[in-house]
């Protein structure tokens, strides 16, 4: 439980760091949400939805990432501030370009690949809930001591010349015939079996609150922040690398177990026999429905569903539809009051206190 608390704390911290970067620090840098800027790049310039966050036409030659675009905008604005009398020349000679995505379909594929990389963790969380539901609600031994017939030559560390010390009591190997060996007198891990068994209801409640709920909550917020990170990524290479970057957060628990747990804990976890869930006897009947249900790729369908829900969630929380431009544009952007980002801000980003006056609103051509 100590390592469990450490794992939960580290994972929450990393998720909050990602949220702070995408929702707080990006706002202080003047970045708006990407939404659909550049989504119709193949039809630009002149097509529907080809207006960028700067209010000008997007084209492949004028498309940049946010960092480069913001620098070029700063340079142009600096010239305008220093030499306002040459405004016309500066407007004609300095073109900062536009900010938008390089490939809309690459963004969707990266989101789908990110979901695939985390779907196994989702099923492992469900297995925890199924085990808590299925095991008997009574106290049972999780450690079983087996008895096994051994001959003197099969006893571990037995040396016939007597040069090495025996790791057992003298009463065990004093007799020639050993019909059975009891672990009480022969303490070897070969005869110890670790298995998932029943637990009292109060232990089920404790494990549900301490193990299942944190794991499910962490999985959800890792997926949501991962989608935020990918949906706000404009470059193709950035999307390809970012699709697997957040998977590291989900593997922190395995890293902690492998490096910080004791040898005894690692041995028990590796030797633990899984609890056999009862099979669904209804599947034994042969019918077309059962065949289709058996062959249907449930995990693939679940990945498509999760990807679709989170993409729609992103558009609902971050974007708005602009009838005049024919595309989803970023909501008005406000500066946060603080750089701090707390775990409860993951639940609802509207809890972040922001200025009432936005620093950016979607411009329209001719404004």
C-alpha positions in Angstrom: 0.0 0.0 0.0 3.0 2.3 0.5 4.1 1.8 -3.1 0.5 2.1 -4.2 0.2 5.5 -2.6 3.6 6.5 -4.1 2.5 5.4 -7.5 -0.8 7.3 -7.3 0.9 10.5 -6.1 3.5 10.4 -8.9 0.9 9.7 -11.6 -1.4 12.5 -10.4 1.6 14.8 -10.4 2.6 14.0 -14.0 -1.0 14.4 -15.2 -1.2 17.8 -13.4 2.0 18.8 -15.1 0.6 18.0 -18.5 -2.6 19.9 -17.7 -0.6 22.8 -16.4 1.4 22.9 -19.7 -1.7 22.6 -22.0 -4.1 24.8 -20.1 -2.1 27.3 -18.1 1.3 27.9 -19.6 0.1 27.7 -23.2 -2.4 30.5 -22.4 0.3 32.7 -20.9 2.2 32.2 -24.2 -0.8 33.5 -26.1 -1.7 30.2 -27.7 -5.3 29.5 -28.7 -6.8 26.1 -29.1 -6.0 24.4 -32.4 -9.5 23.1 -33.2 -9.8 22.9 -37.0 -7.3 25.5 -38.1 -5.7 24.0 -41.1 -7.9 21.0 -41.3 -8.8 21.7 -45.0 -5.2 22.5 -46.0 -5.5 20.6 -49.2 -8.2 23.0 -50.4 -6.4 26.1 -49.3 -6.1 28.9 -50.1 -9.6 30.0 -51.2 -11.5 27.0 -49.9 -14.0 26.7 -47.1 -12.4 26.8 -43.6 -9.1 28.2 -44.8 -9.0 31.1 -42.3 -6.4 30.9 -39.6 -6.3 32.3 -36.1 -4.6 35.4 -37.5 -7.7 36.2 -39.6 -5.9 35.5 -43.0 -6.0 32.8 -45.5 -4.0 29.6 -44.8 -1.8 28.1 -47.4 0.9 25.5 -47.3 3.6 28.1 -47.8 2.3 30.3 -44.9 1.6 27.5 -42.4 3.8 27.3 -39.3 3.8 25.8 -35.8 2.7 28.1 -33.0 6.2 28.9 -31.7 7.5 30.0 -35.1 4.2 31.8 -35.9 4.2 33.7 -32.6 7.9 34.8 -33.1 7.1 36.1 -36.6 4.1 37.9 -35.3 6.2 39.5 -32.5 8.8 40.7 -35.1 6.1 42.3 -37.2 4.4 43.9 -34.3 7.8 45.2 -33.1 8.4 46.9 -36.4 4.9 48.4 -36.3 5.4 49.8 -32.8 8.9 51.2 -33.6 8.0 52.6 -37.0 4.3 53.4 -37.1 4.8 55.8 -40.0 5.8 52.9 -42.2 2.8 50.8 -41.5 1.8 50.2 -45.1 5.3 49.1 -46.1 5.6 46.8 -43.1 2.1 45.2 -43.8 3.2 44.6 -47.4 6.7 43.3 -46.8 6.4 41.3 -43.5 4.1 38.3 -43.6 4.0 36.3 -40.3 2.0 33.5 -41.9 -0.7 31.4 -40.1 -0.9 28.8 -37.4 -2.6 25.5 -38.1 -2.3 21.7 -38.3 -0.3 20.0 -41.0 -2.5 17.0 -41.4 -6.0 16.5 -40.0 -6.1 12.7 -40.6 -2.7 12.2 -38.9 -4.2 13.8 -35.8 -7.1 11.3 -35.8 -4.8 8.3 -36.4 -2.5 9.4 -33.6 -5.5 9.7 -31.2 -6.6 6.2 -32.2 -3.1 4.8 -31.7 -3.0 6.4 -28.3 -6.2 4.8 -27.4 -4.9 1.4 -28.5 -1.8 1.8 -26.3 -4.0 2.4 -23.2 -6.8 -0.1 -23.8 -5.0 -3.0 -22.1 -4.8 -0.8 -18.9 -8.5 -0.3 -19.1 -9.2 -4.0 -19.2 -6.8 -4.6 -16.3 -8.8 -2.0 -14.3 -12.0 -3.9 -15.1 -10.4 -7.2 -14.0 -9.8 -5.7 -10.6 -13.5 -4.9 -10.3 -14.5 -8.3 -11.6 -12.3 -10.1 -9.1 -13.6 -8.0 -6.2 -17.1 -8.9 -7.3 -16.5 -12.6 -8.0 -14.3 -13.8 -5.1 -16.2 -15.2 -2.1 -17.1 -12.6 0.5 -15.4 -14.6 3.3 -12.0 -14.8 4.7 -9.9 -17.5 3.0 -6.2 -18.3 3.0 -4.3 -16.8 0.1 -1.2 -18.9 1.0 -1.5 -22.6 0.7 1.1 -25.1 1.9 1.4 -28.2 -0.2 2.8 -31.6 0.8 4.8 -33.6 -1.6 6.6 -37.0 -1.5 10.3 -36.6 -1.9 13.3 -39.0 -1.9 16.5 -38.0 0.0 18.2 -37.3 -3.4 15.5 -34.8 -4.3 15.9 -32.7 -1.2 17.4 -29.3 -2.2 21.0 -28.5 -1.1 21.5 -32.3 -0.1 25.2 -33.2 -0.2 26.1 -36.9 0.3 29.6 -36.1 1.4 28.4 -33.9 4.3 30.7 -31.1 3.4 27.9 -28.5 3.0 25.5 -27.5 5.7 21.9 -28.7 5.3 19.2 -26.0 5.2 16.7 -28.1 7.2 16.3 -29.6 10.6 18.1 -32.8 11.3 14.9 -34.7 12.0 14.0 -34.3 8.3 16.9 -36.0 6.7 17.8 -38.4 9.5 15.7 -41.3 8.2 16.3 -43.2 5.0 12.6 -43.3 3.9 10.6 -40.0 3.6 7.1 -40.8 2.4 6.1 -37.1 2.7 7.7 -33.8 3.6 5.8 -31.3 5.7 6.6 -27.6 5.1 6.5 -27.0 8.9 9.8 -29.0 9.1 10.9 -28.3 5.5 10.5 -24.6 4.8 10.9 -24.3 1.0 9.0 -22.0 -1.3 8.5 -24.9 -3.7 5.7 -26.0 -1.5 4.1 -22.6 -1.0 1.3 -21.7 -3.3 0.0 -18.1 -3.6 -3.4 -17.6 -5.0 -6.3 -15.1 -5.1 -9.0 -16.3 -2.7 -12.0 -14.9 -0.9 -11.9 -11.8 1.3 -14.4 -10.3 3.8 -16.7 -7.6 2.5 -15.0 -4.8 4.3 -11.7 -5.7 2.6 -13.6 -5.6 -0.7 -14.8 -2.1 0.1 -11.3 -1.1 1.1 -9.7 -2.5 -2.1 -12.4 -0.9 -4.2 -11.8 2.5 -2.7 -8.0 2.2 -2.5 -7.2 0.2 -5.6 -10.0 0.3 -8.2 -11.1 3.9 -8.0 -7.6 5.4 -8.1 -6.6 3.2 -11.0 -9.8 4.0 -13.0 -9.5 7.7 -12.2 -5.9 7.8 -13.3 -6.7 5.9 -16.5 -9.4 8.3 -17.4 -7.4 11.5 -16.8 -4.3 10.1 -18.6 -6.5 9.4 -21.6 -8.2 12.8 -21.4 -5.0 14.8 -21.0 -3.4 12.7 -23.7 -6.1 13.6 -26.1 -5.7 17.3 -25.2 -2.0 17.0 -25.9 -2.6 15.4 -29.3 -5.5 17.6 -30.4 -3.4 20.7 -29.7 -0.4 19.3 -31.6 -0.1 20.8 -35.1 3.0 19.0 -36.6 3.0 15.5 -38.1 6.1 14.4 -36.3 4.8 15.9 -33.1 1.7 13.8 -33.4 3.5 10.6 -34.2 5.8 10.9 -31.2 3.1 12.3 -28.9 0.8 9.3 -29.5 3.0 7.1 -27.4 4.5 9.7 -25.0 1.6 9.6 -22.5 1.8 5.8 -22.3 4.8 6.3 -20.0 2.6 7.6 -17.3 0.6 4.4 -17.2 3.8 2.3 -16.9 5.0 4.1 -13.8 3.4 1.5 -11.5 5.3 -1.3 -13.2 8.5 0.7 -12.9 8.0 1.3 -9.2 7.2 -2.4 -8.5 10.2 -3.6 -10.5 12.7 -1.2 -8.8 11.4 -0.3 -5.3 9.6 -3.4 -4.1 11.3 -6.1 -2.0 12.4 -9.4 -3.5 9.7 -11.2 -1.4 6.9 -8.9 -2.9 8.2 -9.5 -6.5 8.3 -13.2 -5.9 4.8 -13.3 -4.6 3.4 -11.2 -7.4 5.2 -13.4 -10.0 4.0 -16.6 -8.3 0.4 -15.5 -7.6 -2.2 -17.7 -9.3 -5.0 -15.7 -10.9 -8.6 -16.2 -9.7 -10.6 -18.3 -12.3 -13.7 -16.4 -13.1 -16.8 -18.5 -13.8 -17.4 -19.1 -17.4 -20.6 -17.9 -19.1 -22.6 -21.0 -19.7 -24.9 -19.3 -22.1 -22.2 -19.2 -24.7 -22.2 -23.0 -25.0 -25.3 -22.9 -27.1 -24.6 -22.7 -30.8 -26.3 -20.0 -32.7 -25.5 -17.3 -35.3 -25.7 -14.7 -32.6 -23.1 -16.4 -30.4 -20.8 -17.0 -33.4 -21.0 -13.3 -34.3 -20.6 -12.2 -30.7 -17.5 -14.5 -30.4 -15.9 -13.2 -33.6 -16.8 -9.5 -33.1 -13.7 -7.5 -32.3 -14.9 -5.9 -29.1 -11.6 -4.2 -28.3 -11.4 -2.6 -31.7 -15.0 -1.3 -31.3 -14.2 0.0 -27.8 -11.1 1.8 -29.1 -13.1 3.5 -31.9 -15.8 4.4 -29.3 -13.3 5.9 -26.8 -11.5 7.8 -29.6 -14.8 9.3 -30.9 -16.1 10.3 -27.5 -12.9 12.1 -26.5 -12.5 13.9 -29.8 -16.1 15.1 -29.5 -15.4 16.1 -25.9 -12.4 18.2 -27.0 -14.5 20.1 -29.5 -17.2 20.6 -27.0 -14.9 22.0 -24.3 -12.4 23.9 -26.4 -14.0 25.0 -29.6 -17.1 26.6 -31.1 -18.7 26.6 -34.6 -18.3 29.7 -36.7 -21.0 29.9 -39.3 -19.3 32.7 -41.2 -16.0 30.8 -41.6 -17.5 27.3 -41.8 -15.2 25.7 -39.3 -14.6 25.0 -35.6 -12.5 27.8 -34.1 -11.0 28.2 -30.7 -13.1 29.7 -27.9 -12.1 33.1 -26.6 -8.8 32.8 -24.7 -8.3 34.4 -21.2 -5.2 34.6 -19.1 -5.3 32.5 -15.9 -4.8 34.3 -12.6 -2.1 31.9 -11.5 0.3 29.3 -12.8 -0.8 26.8 -10.3 -2.8 23.7 -11.5 -4.4 21.4 -8.9 -5.8 17.9 -9.3 -9.4 19.2 -9.0 -8.8 21.3 -12.1 -8.6 18.0 -14.0 -12.2 17.4 -13.2 -13.4 20.8 -14.4 -11.0 23.2 -16.1 -13.6 26.0 -15.6 -12.5 26.0 -11.9 -9.4 27.9 -13.1 -9.8 31.6 -12.4 -9.2 33.6 -15.5 -9.4 37.2 -16.6 -12.8 38.4 -17.8 -11.2 40.2 -20.8 -9.9 37.8 -23.4 -6.5 38.3 -24.9 -7.6 36.6 -28.2 -10.9 36.3 -30.1 -11.4 34.9 -33.5 -10.8 37.6 -36.1 -12.7 37.7 -39.4 -11.3 38.9 -42.7 -11.8 42.6 -43.0 -11.9 43.2 -39.2 
